[in-house]
């Protein structure tokens, strides 16, 4: 069902697409919401909600909700999205996993606010040093972020060990920015590190759920939300959303830095190219 909604986006009107994105972003909420609530959240009229349902081939909102509810009625399966079934063949798995990933990424547009992203880019552009903290899957995203950002000539590091995070946070200053990545936003160890960083004057950006304890502590929250049950299952979609936000920040920072960023990237590529020439010369 989520795949069907995602695939229909290009055929919908602009207003209907907003309703579709609301359904993709929070399908469980959508099933129980009244038409007025859906219209308000999507910033469209109530008739638009009905037209959206009919555009997907349903008689109205009740019939659409029944179909949507049936597709998300399970608690999930380990390591995969809840819509998958034990007897699905690999062709079905491909369609469902990619469809769910695409739907979640498109739905993230509802949560990410332009003003928050612009503020985050400004904070990063003025930082003396940027540190990325994460644990588990989010730790891998933190390392990916460091791999992208250091090429701009900015002092960056990624820490995934909680003890090192705490010690590193203790030596941050008001000129530094800490980017914390967490799906749950409730890790005590990460919250402790953030508290220490803020005590030392560092600015903190969080990529996390908008209602999490981490979001309440930080200076700038880049909200992501997925329907995964991370208490029981390995997060998949949340990791993709985190990576997408890092890519958005990377491009935003590059555009803000302008020629400075281009020159730094060229220096890195030129260094690799020159080393390859040296190796090839030595081998010959």
FIBA-823774 format. One record per residue (C-alpha): residue number from 1; residue in three letters; x, y, z. Coordinates in pm, whole numbers, plus 50000, padded with zeros to 5 digits. Layout:
BEGIN
   resi   resn      px      py      pz
    NUM    ALA       X       Y       Z
...
***
This chain:
BEGIN
   resi   resn      px      py      pz
      1    UNK   50000   50000   50000
      2    UNK   50276   50243   50089
      3    UNK   50451   50150   49767
      4    UNK   50132   50220   49572
      5    UNK   50100   50565   49731
      6    UNK   50466   50642   49661
      7    UNK   50438   50537   49299
      8    UNK   50132   50758   49251
      9    UNK   50300   51081   49365
     10    UNK   50398   51197   49017
     11    UNK   50039   51156   48895
     12    UNK   49878   51357   49175
     13    UNK   49806   51728   49187
     14    UNK   50018   51942   49419
     15    UNK   49749   51949   49688
     16    UNK   49679   51576   49664
     17    UNK   50050   51507   49691
     18    UNK   50053   51678   50031
     19    UNK   49786   51435   50150
     20    UNK   49988   51143   50011
     21    UNK   50299   51259   50195
     22    UNK   50102   51280   50520
     23    UNK   49989   50921   50473
     24    UNK   50343   50808   50391
     25    UNK   50499   50991   50683
     26    UNK   50256   50871   50951
     27    UNK   50038   50590   50815
     28    UNK   49921   50471   51157
     29    UNK   49812   50822   51254
     30    UNK   49643   50868   50917
     31    UNK   49428   50556   50967
     32    UNK   49273   50698   51285
     33    UNK   49262   51069   51194
     34    UNK   48944   51250   51096
     35    UNK   48919   51413   50756
     36    UNK   48945   51757   50917
     37    UNK   49265   51659   51101
     38    UNK   49420   51520   50783
     39    UNK   49329   51833   50589
     40    UNK   49475   52059   50858
     41    UNK   49802   51867   50884
     42    UNK   49846   51856   50506
     43    UNK   49741   52223   50470
     44    UNK   49472   52138   50215
     45    UNK   49091   52146   50202
     46    UNK   48878   51854   50317
     47    UNK   48749   51786   49961
     48    UNK   49113   51748   49853
     49    UNK   49154   51460   50098
     50    UNK   48857   51284   49938
     51    UNK   48986   51354   49586
     52    UNK   49320   51202   49682
     53    UNK   49151   50879   49793
     54    UNK   48952   50864   49470
     55    UNK   49265   50930   49263
     56    UNK   49409   50610   49410
     57    UNK   49099   50416   49309
     58    UNK   48898   50420   49633
     59    UNK   48539   50539   49679
     60    UNK   48634   50765   49967
     61    UNK   48836   50809   50283
     62    UNK   48684   50516   50480
     63    UNK   48767   50265   50206
     64    UNK   49118   50408   50167
     65    UNK   49173   50383   50544
     66    UNK   49066   50019   50546
     67    UNK   49318   49934   50277
     68    UNK   49593   50133   50448
     69    UNK   49518   49977   50786
     70    UNK   49531   49626   50639
     71    UNK   49877   49691   50495
     72    UNK   50027   49819   50822
     73    UNK   49843   49595   51064
     74    UNK   50141   49384   51169
     75    UNK   50402   49466   51428
     76    UNK   50685   49389   51191
     77    UNK   50955   49135   51118
     78    UNK   51316   49145   51234
     79    UNK   51548   49346   51010
     80    UNK   51279   49431   50755
     81    UNK   50979   49656   50713
     82    UNK   50652   49555   50877
     83    UNK   50473   49525   50542
     84    UNK   50685   49224   50441
     85    UNK   50562   48870   50490
     86    UNK   50755   48551   50562
     87    UNK   50652   48396   50228
     88    UNK   50746   48693   50009
     89    UNK   50984   48604   49725
     90    UNK   51287   48821   49652
     91    UNK   51108   49010   49375
     92    UNK   50841   49117   49623
     93    UNK   51106   49198   49884
     94    UNK   51283   49429   49637
     95    UNK   50959   49610   49552
     96    UNK   50850   49652   49914
     97    UNK   51187   49753   50059
     98    UNK   51261   50007   49786
     99    UNK   50905   50133   49786
    100    UNK   50906   50181   50162
    101    UNK   51244   50355   50152
    102    UNK   51129   50593   49879
    103    UNK   50802   50665   50059
    104    UNK   50975   50741   50388
    105    UNK   51232   50971   50229
    106    UNK   50961   51162   50041
    107    UNK   50754   51182   50358
    108    UNK   51049   51332   50546
    109    UNK   50981   51661   50368
    110    UNK   50697   51716   50615
    111    UNK   50930   51707   50914
    112    UNK   51238   51888   50784
    113    UNK   51192   52262   50815
    114    UNK   51378   52500   50587
    115    UNK   51449   52745   50870
    116    UNK   51604   52470   51085
    117    UNK   51823   52349   50798
    118    UNK   51941   52703   50721
    119    UNK   52022   52760   51087
    120    UNK   52217   52434   51102
    121    UNK   52419   52528   50791
    122    UNK   52506   52866   50942
    123    UNK   52616   52703   51267
    124    UNK   52835   52456   51078
    125    UNK   52987   52723   50854
    126    UNK   53099   52927   51156
    127    UNK   53239   52633   51353
    128    UNK   53606   52605   51442
    129    UNK   53558   52231   51485
    130    UNK   53268   51993   51416
    131    UNK   53224   51668   51606
    132    UNK   52974   51394   51513
    133    UNK   52843   51155   51779
    134    UNK   52633   50845   51722
    135    UNK   52589   50490   51845
    136    UNK   52517   50167   51657
    137    UNK   52364   50238   51315
    138    UNK   52369   50608   51394
    139    UNK   52740   50579   51463
    140    UNK   52792   50462   51106
    141    UNK   52604   50771   50987
    142    UNK   52827   50989   51207
    143    UNK   53134   50840   51040
    144    UNK   52981   50903   50697
    145    UNK   52921   51266   50795
    146    UNK   53282   51312   50905
    147    UNK   53401   51159   50578
    148    UNK   53204   51421   50385
    149    UNK   53272   51729   50598
    150    UNK   53648   51703   50648
    151    UNK   53696   51756   50274
    152    UNK   53581   52116   50317
    153    UNK   53897   52186   50516
    154    UNK   53708   52195   50845
    155    UNK   53844   52020   51153
    156    UNK   53605   51727   51202
    157    UNK   53592   51398   51389
    158    UNK   53336   51123   51452
    159    UNK   53312   50938   51783
    160    UNK   53103   50625   51836
    161    UNK   53239   50517   52176
    162    UNK   53036   50665   52462
    163    UNK   53334   50711   52695
    164    UNK   53530   50899   52430
    165    UNK   53223   51108   52347
    166    UNK   53197   51217   52709
    167    UNK   53567   51305   52731
    168    UNK   53566   51484   52395
    169    UNK   53258   51686   52490
    170    UNK   53444   51810   52798
    171    UNK   53703   51992   52585
    172    UNK   53467   52153   52334
    173    UNK   53427   52530   52339
    174    UNK   53183   52800   52228
    175    UNK   53349   52797   51885
    176    UNK   53266   52431   51827
    177    UNK   52956   52252   51698
    178    UNK   52845   51905   51803
    179    UNK   52616   51708   51569
    180    UNK   52440   51424   51749
    181    UNK   52265   51153   51547
    182    UNK   52019   50925   51722
    183    UNK   51705   50745   51611
    184    UNK   51552   50717   51958
    185    UNK   51708   51031   52103
    186    UNK   51692   50872   52448
    187    UNK   52037   50722   52509
    188    UNK   52153   50828   52855
    189    UNK   52518   50824   52744
    190    UNK   52452   51055   52450
    191    UNK   52238   51286   52661
    192    UNK   52520   51309   52917
    193    UNK   52771   51400   52644
    194    UNK   52537   51666   52507
    195    UNK   52490   51816   52853
    196    UNK   52866   51836   52902
    197    UNK   52916   51992   52560
    198    UNK   52656   52260   52632
    199    UNK   52809   52332   52972
    200    UNK   53129   52416   52785
    201    UNK   52948   52651   52547
    202    UNK   52937   52431   52236
    203    UNK   52639   52454   52002
    204    UNK   52452   52129   51944
    205    UNK   52259   52010   51639
    206    UNK   52049   51694   51671
    207    UNK   51922   51465   51396
    208    UNK   51651   51280   51585
    209    UNK   51282   51243   51658
    210    UNK   51117   51580   51731
    211    UNK   50964   51462   52061
    212    UNK   51275   51289   52198
    213    UNK   51469   51391   52513
    214    UNK   51766   51473   52289
    215    UNK   51556   51718   52089
    216    UNK   51475   51907   52410
    217    UNK   51844   51956   52492
    218    UNK   51983   52086   52165
    219    UNK   52005   52423   51994
    220    UNK   51881   52305   51656
    221    UNK   51670   51996   51582
    222    UNK   51651   51839   51236
    223    UNK   51348   51618   51277
    224    UNK   51321   51269   51132
    225    UNK   51053   51016   51210
    226    UNK   50987   50663   51089
    227    UNK   50733   50398   51184
    228    UNK   50996   50137   51272
    229    UNK   50982   49960   51606
    230    UNK   51345   50010   51705
    231    UNK   51291   49843   52043
    232    UNK   51249   49504   51872
    233    UNK   51387   49540   51520
    234    UNK   51706   49665   51360
    235    UNK   51639   50017   51221
    236    UNK   51663   50047   50843
    237    UNK   51460   50343   50723
    238    UNK   51577   50572   51004
    239    UNK   51937   50518   50890
    240    UNK   51846   50618   50534
    241    UNK   51671   50930   50662
    242    UNK   51975   51023   50871
    243    UNK   52205   50979   50570
    244    UNK   51972   51193   50360
    245    UNK   51984   51473   50618
    246    UNK   52365   51455   50624
    247    UNK   52368   51485   50243
    248    UNK   52135   51787   50263
    249    UNK   52365   51955   50517
    250    UNK   52672   51871   50308
    251    UNK   52527   52029   49996
    252    UNK   52389   52323   50191
    253    UNK   52729   52390   50346
    254    UNK   52904   52357   50010
    255    UNK   52666   52612   49855
    256    UNK   52717   52847   50149
    257    UNK   53096   52823   50134
    258    UNK   53092   52869   49756
    259    UNK   53433   52886   49593
    260    UNK   53608   52800   49919
    261    UNK   53442   52459   49924
    262    UNK   53518   52401   49556
    263    UNK   53887   52478   49607
    264    UNK   53913   52244   49906
    265    UNK   53746   51960   49717
    266    UNK   53974   52017   49420
    267    UNK   54280   52004   49646
    268    UNK   54174   51668   49781
    269    UNK   54107   51521   49438
    270    UNK   54430   51665   49300
    271    UNK   54629   51509   49584
    272    UNK   54482   51165   49511
    273    UNK   54544   51208   49138
    274    UNK   54907   51307   49193
    275    UNK   54967   51010   49422
    276    UNK   54821   50775   49161
    277    UNK   55062   50918   48905
    278    UNK   55354   50862   49144
    279    UNK   55252   50502   49209
    280    UNK   55213   50429   48841
    281    UNK   55553   50586   48770
    282    UNK   55721   50378   49042
    283    UNK   55564   50056   48912
    284    UNK   55679   50126   48557
***
